[in-house]
Amino acid sequence: MSWPGREGALLSWQAPDIGSVPLLRLGVVPADGRCQGGIMQYSAAVMEALVPGGGRRTVDDVTIIRERREIRRNGITRPWPVVARWPPRHPRRLVPLLRTLLGVKAVSWVGDQLRRNRATAISLPPRDRPEIGLWYRRHGIEFIFWTVPNPLAFECGVPFVMPVHDLQHRLQPQFPEVSERGEWQMREQFYRNAARRATVLIADSSEGRDDILSCYGSLIPPERVMSLPFVPPPHVHVEDADAQIERVRRTVALPDRYLFYPAQFWPHKNHLGIVRALGLLRARGRVDIRVVFCGSHSGHIRTAAHRATMALARELGVAAQVTTLPYVEDAMITGLYLGSEGLVMPTFFGPTNIPITEAWRLRRSVITSNIRGVSNQAGDAALLVDPNSPGNLADAMLAVWDDPSLRERLVEAGRRREVAWTPQDFAARLREILIAASALARSDGGQRGRSS
């Protein structure tokens, strides 16, 4: 499938007429955590697709499943009922209260330790929690779209659709964020069970679909793996651009010109590569190029990556050229993009990435990695670099910084990519997938993978 064309949307499956196949009553699980990175942005795009800004529903009979009862965007409450993720008196119902009393970090740390202590044998069968499925069915939910990967998807016994954003624990296990402290085993057990029991798994690209089938094709047939390319989340928009830039500059100290990278400090995000590129440019006498990093650096892996990045910046004499911001609210992200010369994203992970689509929407140039998946996503709408080559990255950063005609060319190419795959296209394909999955769930009788 070429990016982002419609051909091959559902591969061999032909979508029936919308009116001919009634959808099962749908439950949707949106992201709850404010620091869930790309998952949060994906979830926001899905929710917008289900009820666009005009209020016209893409699907009917939707119930939201979440820990917090409110679901709001820009002060507007979604027109759906909300059910708690856990039944009354279930121990997990205490988690939101504990987060309030003890703080999010403390509760997240305890949960992380408990999960890692269980991440041992990957051959264990999935746990069954029929009481959770019964709780959902009592609220009229026959089918669930988990926008956030969660073991409850295959434990509760309700047919489900779920995205698989990457399988980098299989493809690049050398990165600690997908392998250390039982993370590899935990991910492998999760994805094996998900593939075994999912009604449909959603990939972000043809490469992502190929990865799922390469790793777990013995557990899920090809017709149950469908593609849904990313779109930018709804809070990213160009309206009132000057006001958004001014609002950000009143809040945080920023250089007059800068390249922007919104990414948590995971090693695979390659902040170190950007700092090394700045060091090479400094050796050439170019000390004017500035970079702004924005993203969480909590947790032992991200903390270590942040410290290593800043230590290298000091060693190379470029610390003054690097501004680091913590996680910021959605309302600030657009202003940070708009105030920049463009996105610089030399990531090691794909297969595709949401910030590229954000930069296109905001008419900003893009520098990103010439890696499988991303190179197809970006095409001619980015300068593609080898993420292992600081010199290659330095040349691209300098070119974007110095050449306004190049920036304009990249912006125009990005605009063409953006209009070729719109939020309306995303919503239409999402509906096709939900229709297909609903039909498959009916044929399964809700029992796919239950005997394995």
C-alpha positions in Angstrom: 0.0 0.0 0.0 1.4 3.4 -1.0 1.2 6.1 1.6 -1.4 7.2 2.2 -3.6 6.1 -0.7 -6.9 4.3 -0.3 -6.0 1.2 -2.3 -5.7 -2.0 -0.3 -7.4 -0.4 2.7 -8.8 -3.6 4.0 -6.7 -5.8 1.7 -8.8 -8.9 0.6 -11.9 -7.9 2.6 -14.6 -5.9 0.7 -16.5 -3.6 2.9 -20.3 -4.2 2.7 -22.8 -1.4 2.3 -22.9 0.6 5.5 -26.6 0.0 5.9 -26.4 -3.8 5.3 -24.4 -4.9 8.3 -25.6 -3.6 11.7 -22.7 -2.8 14.0 -22.6 -4.6 17.3 -23.0 -2.2 20.2 -19.5 -0.7 20.6 -17.4 0.1 23.7 -14.4 2.3 23.2 -11.4 2.5 25.6 -9.6 5.8 25.1 -6.2 6.7 26.6 -6.4 8.0 30.2 -2.8 8.8 30.9 -1.5 12.3 30.0 2.0 11.1 29.4 1.2 8.2 27.1 2.9 9.8 24.1 1.8 8.7 20.7 -0.9 6.5 22.2 -2.6 9.5 23.6 -2.5 11.3 20.2 -3.8 8.2 18.4 -6.6 7.9 20.9 -7.6 11.5 20.4 -7.7 11.1 16.6 -9.9 8.0 17.0 -12.3 9.8 19.4 -12.5 12.7 16.9 -13.2 10.3 14.1 -16.1 8.7 16.0 -17.7 12.1 16.7 -16.2 14.8 14.4 -16.3 18.5 15.4 -19.7 19.0 13.8 -21.2 16.4 16.1 -22.2 13.8 13.5 -21.5 10.4 14.7 -19.5 7.9 12.7 -21.1 5.0 14.6 -24.0 4.7 17.0 -24.6 3.0 20.3 -21.1 3.8 21.7 -20.2 3.4 25.4 -17.0 4.8 26.7 -15.0 2.5 29.0 -12.5 4.3 31.3 -11.2 4.8 34.8 -12.2 8.4 34.9 -15.9 9.1 34.2 -15.5 12.4 32.4 -14.4 12.5 28.7 -14.0 16.0 27.4 -12.3 17.8 24.6 -12.3 21.6 24.5 -15.0 21.7 27.2 -17.5 19.6 25.1 -18.7 16.4 26.7 -19.0 13.5 24.3 -22.6 12.3 23.7 -22.1 8.8 25.0 -22.6 7.0 28.3 -19.5 6.1 30.3 -18.9 2.9 32.2 -16.0 2.2 34.6 -13.4 -0.2 33.4 -13.7 -2.3 36.5 -16.9 -3.6 38.2 -17.9 -2.3 41.6 -15.8 -3.5 44.5 -13.1 -4.7 42.2 -9.7 -3.9 43.7 -8.7 -2.0 40.6 -11.5 0.5 41.3 -9.2 1.8 44.1 -6.5 2.9 41.6 -7.9 6.4 40.8 -8.3 7.1 44.5 -4.8 5.9 45.2 -3.5 8.1 42.4 -5.2 11.1 44.1 -3.9 10.3 47.6 -0.4 9.0 46.8 0.3 10.6 43.4 0.5 9.3 39.9 4.2 8.5 40.0 4.0 6.4 43.2 1.1 4.3 42.0 2.6 3.9 38.5 5.9 2.7 40.0 4.1 0.1 42.2 2.1 -1.1 39.2 5.2 -1.3 37.1 7.0 -3.5 39.6 4.0 -5.8 39.9 3.8 -6.2 36.1 7.5 -6.9 35.7 7.5 -9.5 38.5 4.9 -11.4 36.5 6.7 -11.0 33.1 8.4 -14.4 33.1 7.2 -17.3 31.0 5.8 -16.3 27.6 4.1 -19.7 27.1 1.4 -19.1 29.8 -2.1 -19.1 28.4 -4.1 -15.9 28.7 -5.9 -15.3 32.0 -9.7 -15.4 31.7 -11.8 -12.7 33.5 -15.4 -13.5 32.5 -16.7 -11.3 35.4 -15.2 -8.2 33.6 -16.9 -9.2 30.3 -20.2 -9.7 32.1 -19.9 -6.2 33.6 -19.4 -4.7 30.1 -22.3 -6.8 28.6 -24.6 -5.6 31.4 -24.0 -2.1 30.0 -25.0 -3.2 26.5 -21.4 -3.6 25.2 -21.1 -6.4 22.6 -17.7 -5.4 21.0 -14.8 -3.2 22.2 -12.3 -1.0 20.4 -9.2 -0.8 22.7 -7.4 2.3 21.5 -4.8 1.6 24.2 -3.3 -1.9 24.3 -4.4 -3.6 27.5 -4.5 -7.3 28.6 -8.1 -6.9 29.5 -8.8 -6.9 25.8 -8.1 -10.7 25.6 -9.0 -11.5 29.2 -12.6 -10.3 29.5 -14.1 -12.5 26.7 -15.7 -9.6 24.7 -14.8 -9.5 21.0 -12.3 -6.7 20.3 -10.3 -4.6 17.9 -6.9 -3.2 19.0 -4.0 -1.3 17.4 -0.5 -2.7 17.3 1.7 0.4 16.9 5.0 -1.4 16.7 6.7 -4.7 17.4 10.2 -3.3 18.1 10.8 -5.8 20.9 11.1 -8.3 18.1 12.7 -6.1 15.6 15.2 -4.1 17.7 15.5 -5.7 21.1 18.9 -4.0 21.7 16.9 -0.9 23.0 16.4 -1.2 26.7 12.9 0.3 26.6 11.6 -2.9 24.8 13.8 -5.5 26.5 15.0 -4.7 30.0 13.5 -5.8 33.4 11.1 -8.3 31.8 9.8 -5.8 29.2 10.5 -8.2 26.3 8.8 -11.1 27.9 5.8 -8.9 28.9 5.4 -7.5 25.4 5.8 -10.9 23.8 3.1 -12.5 26.0 0.8 -9.6 25.5 1.0 -9.6 21.7 0.9 -13.4 21.3 -2.3 -13.5 23.4 -3.8 -10.5 21.5 -3.1 -12.1 18.2 -4.6 -15.4 19.3 -7.9 -13.8 20.5 -8.4 -10.5 18.6 -11.3 -10.1 16.2 -9.1 -7.7 14.3 -5.7 -6.1 14.9 -5.0 -2.7 13.3 -1.6 -1.7 11.9 -0.6 1.8 11.0 0.8 0.9 7.6 1.5 -2.0 5.2 4.9 -2.5 6.9 3.2 -2.7 10.3 0.8 -5.2 8.9 3.7 -7.3 7.5 5.4 -7.2 10.9 2.3 -8.5 12.7 1.9 -11.4 10.2 5.7 -12.1 10.2 5.7 -12.4 14.0 2.3 -13.8 14.8 0.9 -15.0 11.5 0.5 -18.5 12.9 -2.0 -17.1 15.5 -4.1 -14.7 13.4 -5.1 -15.0 9.7 -4.2 -12.2 7.3 -7.8 -11.0 6.8 -8.0 -10.1 10.4 -5.0 -7.6 10.2 -6.1 -4.3 8.7 -4.4 -1.0 8.0 -5.4 2.4 9.3 -2.7 5.1 8.6 -2.2 7.9 11.2 -3.6 11.4 11.1 -2.6 14.2 13.4 -4.7 14.6 16.6 -7.5 17.2 16.6 -5.7 19.7 18.9 -3.1 20.3 16.2 -4.4 23.2 14.0 -3.2 26.3 12.3 -6.0 28.7 13.5 -4.7 31.8 15.3 -1.1 30.8 14.7 0.4 34.0 15.9 -1.6 33.9 19.1 -0.6 30.3 19.7 3.1 31.2 19.3 2.8 34.2 21.5 1.0 32.2 24.2 3.9 29.6 24.3 6.6 32.3 24.4 4.9 33.9 27.3 5.0 30.6 29.1 8.5 29.2 28.4 11.8 30.8 27.3 12.5 29.9 23.7 15.3 30.9 21.3 14.2 33.1 18.4 14.8 30.3 15.9 14.9 26.6 16.6 14.2 23.1 15.3 11.6 21.2 17.3 11.5 17.6 18.6 8.5 16.5 20.7 9.5 13.1 22.1 9.9 11.4 25.4 13.5 10.6 26.2 13.5 7.0 25.2 16.9 5.9 23.7 15.3 5.0 20.4 14.1 8.6 19.9 17.8 9.4 19.3 18.2 12.8 21.1 21.9 11.8 21.3 22.1 11.9 17.5 20.8 15.4 17.4 23.4 16.6 20.0 26.2 14.9 18.1 25.0 16.7 14.9 25.1 20.0 16.8 28.7 19.2 17.9 29.7 18.5 14.2 28.1 21.8 13.2 29.9 23.6 16.0 33.2 22.2 14.7 32.3 23.8 11.3 31.8 27.1 13.0 28.0 27.0 13.1 26.9 27.8 16.6 23.6 29.5 15.7 21.4 26.4 15.3 19.1 25.8 18.2 17.0 22.7 19.1 14.0 22.5 21.5 13.3 19.1 23.0 9.9 18.5 24.6 8.9 15.3 26.5 8.9 13.3 29.7 12.2 12.0 31.1 10.8 10.2 34.2 11.6 6.6 35.0 15.0 5.0 35.1 15.5 4.5 31.3 14.2 8.0 30.3 16.1 9.7 33.1 19.3 8.0 32.1 18.8 9.0 28.5 18.1 12.6 29.4 21.2 12.7 31.6 23.3 11.2 28.9 22.0 13.7 26.3 22.7 16.7 28.4 26.1 15.4 29.5 27.1 14.9 25.8 25.8 18.5 25.1 28.1 19.9 27.7 31.0 17.8 26.5 30.6 19.0 23.0 30.0 22.6 24.0 26.5 22.8 22.6 24.5 22.8 25.9 23.5 26.5 25.3 22.0 25.4 21.9 19.6 22.9 23.5 16.4 23.8 25.3 14.6 20.9 27.1 11.0 21.2 28.2 9.1 18.6 30.2 5.8 17.1 29.0 3.5 20.0 28.0 -0.2 20.1 27.6 -1.8 19.7 24.2 -2.6 23.4 24.0 1.1 24.3 23.9 2.3 21.7 21.3 0.9 23.6 18.3 2.6 26.9 19.3 5.9 25.1 19.8 5.6 23.6 16.3 4.5 26.9 14.7 7.3 28.8 16.3 9.9 26.4 14.9 11.7 26.1 11.6 10.5 22.5 11.4 10.5 19.0 13.0 13.7 17.1 13.4 13.0 13.4 14.2 15.9 11.0 13.7 14.1 8.1 15.4 15.1 4.5 15.2 11.6 3.2 15.5 8.7 3.0 13.0 7.0 1.8 11.1 5.3 5.2 10.9 5.1 8.2 13.3 2.4 10.7 14.2 4.7 13.9 14.7 5.4 13.8 10.9 1.7 14.2 10.2 1.5 17.0 12.8 4.3 18.9 11.1 2.6 18.6 7.8 -0.7 19.9 9.1 1.1 22.9 10.7 3.1 23.7 7.5 6.5 22.9 8.9 9.4 21.2 7.3 10.4 17.7 8.3 13.7 15.9 8.9 13.3 12.3 9.7 14.8 8.8 9.4 15.3 6.9 6.2 14.2 3.6 7.8 11.6 1.0 6.7 8.1 2.4 6.9 9.0 6.0 7.7 10.7 6.5 4.3 7.4 5.4 2.7 5.3 7.5 5.0 7.4 10.7 4.4 8.4 10.2 0.7 9.4 13.6 -0.8 7.8 15.5 2.1 10.9 15.2 4.3 14.7 15.2 4.3 15.5 11.6 5.0 18.6 10.8 7.1 20.5 7.8 8.4 19.7 7.9 12.1 23.1 6.3 12.8 25.0 9.1 11.0 25.3 12.4 12.9 27.0 13.9 9.8 24.1 13.1 7.6 21.8 14.6 10.2 24.0 17.7 10.6 23.8 18.3 6.8 20.0 18.1 6.8 19.7 20.4 9.8 21.9 23.0 8.2 20.1 22.8 4.9 16.7 23.4 6.5 18.1 26.1 8.7 19.8 28.1 5.9 17.5 27.5 2.9 14.0 29.0 3.0 13.2 27.7 -0.5 13.9 24.1 0.7 11.6 24.7 3.7 8.9 25.9 1.4 9.4 22.9 -0.9 9.1 20.5 2.0 6.1 22.3 3.4 4.3 22.1 0.0 5.1 18.4 -0.3 3.8 17.8 3.2 0.6 19.7 2.4 0.0 17.4 -0.6 0.5 14.4 1.7 -1.9 15.8 4.3 -4.7 16.4 1.9 -4.3 13.0 0.3 -5.2 11.3 3.7 -7.6 13.5 5.7 -9.3 13.0 9.0 -12.5 12.3 7.0 -10.6 9.5 5.2 -9.4 8.2 8.6 -13.0 8.2 9.9 -14.4 6.4 6.8 -11.8 3.7 7.0 -12.2 3.3 10.7 -15.9 2.7 10.1 -15.1 0.2 7.4 -12.9 -1.7 9.9 -15.5 -1.6 12.6 -18.1 -3.0 10.2 -15.8 -5.8 9.1 -14.8 -6.6 12.7 -18.4 -6.6 13.8 -19.3 -9.1 11.1 -16.4 -11.2 12.0 -17.3 -11.1 15.7 -20.8 -12.3 14.9 -19.4 -15.2 12.9 -17.0 -16.1 15.7 -19.8 -16.0 18.3 -17.4 -14.1 20.5 -15.2 -17.2 21.1 -12.2 -16.7 18.9 -9.1 -18.2 20.5 -10.9 -19.3 23.6 -10.0 -23.0 23.2 -6.3 -22.3 22.8 
